[in-house]
Amino acid sequence: MIHKSSEVLTEKIGAGTNIWQFCVILEDATIGENCNINCSVLIENDVVIGDNVTVKSGVQLWDGMRVEDDVFIGPNATFTNDLIPRSKKYPEFFNTTIIEKGASIGANSTILGGHKIGRYSLIGAGSVITKSTPPFSLWYGNPAVQQGYVTKNGTILDMKLTDNKTGIKYIIKFGELQQI
């Protein structure tokens, strides 16, 4: 479903994807299956979005964005792709920003270009990310710092990889978070 008020120039949109009111999507963008692109979203040309991605209202995805499967991008999250912007002066290339599988970006967060948000990481609302984040990590603040870890299903763990509500402990082994 593409809302009639949106200007969608790409044909590379997967089955089951919904694009709501007042979106602009440029011709070379790629959007996967079962995505939900909320109202007032801009997606530039050199953007690749995986399957099952939610992009909430007021988000702009600039050239160089790579969004893997199962990602959530909260309302008004901001991404940059040029670290030294000047009017009418364009860099030789735009920084690539990668949001890995299952990551969640909180509302009003700012992600500086050229960084990678690790798999299943959680970026708290209003955070400013100035460096790449490892998988399963919880970040918030300005500038954001790692505050803990998070499981695939969204359970928050402290810096010792412990769920303070249940006492269950985890380890990171072979790049995966595992309960011990």
C-alpha positions, 0 to 999 in steps of 0.5 A, a space after each residue: 500500500 502506497 498512500 496517494 499523497 506520497 511521492 514514491 519514485 522507486 519500484 524496488 519495494 517488497 511485498 507487504 510494505 506500507 508507505 503512509 502519507 506525505 513520504 518522499 522516496 527517491 528512485 534508487 532506494 530499496 525497501 524490503 518486505 513487510 516494512 512500515 514507512 510512517 508519514 512524513 518520511 524521506 528516503 534518498 537514493 543510496 538507501 537500502 532497507 531490509 525486511 520487517 523494518 519500521 520507520 516512524 514519522 519525521 525520519 530522513 534516511 540519507 544517502 549511505 544508509 543501510 538498515 538491516 532486517 527487523 530494525 525499529 527507527 523511532 519518530 524524528 530520529 536523525 541521521 547524518 551522512 556528512 560530518 562537515 556540511 557546507 551549503 552547495 559543497 558536497 563531499 566526494 562520498 557520503 558516510 555509510 551508516 549501518 543499522 544492524 539486524 534487530 536494533 532499535 533507535 529511540 525517538 529523537 536520537 541523533 546518529 552521526 554518519 559513518 557508524 554502525 549500530 550493532 545487532 539488537 542494540 537499543 539506543 535510548 530516546 534523545 541520545 546522541 551516538 558519536 561512535 559505533 555500538 557493539 551488538 546487544 548494547 544499551 546506549 543513552 545520553 548526550 553524548 551517549 555512553 553504554 549503560 548496559 546490554 539488551 537481549 533479543 526480546 528487549 530485556 534490559 541487562 546491567 553492565 555485568 550482563 545480569 537481569 536485575 529483576 530475575 537475577 538471570 545472568 548472560 554471557 556474550 559468546 561467539 558474538 551472541 548473547 546467551 543465558 547462563 
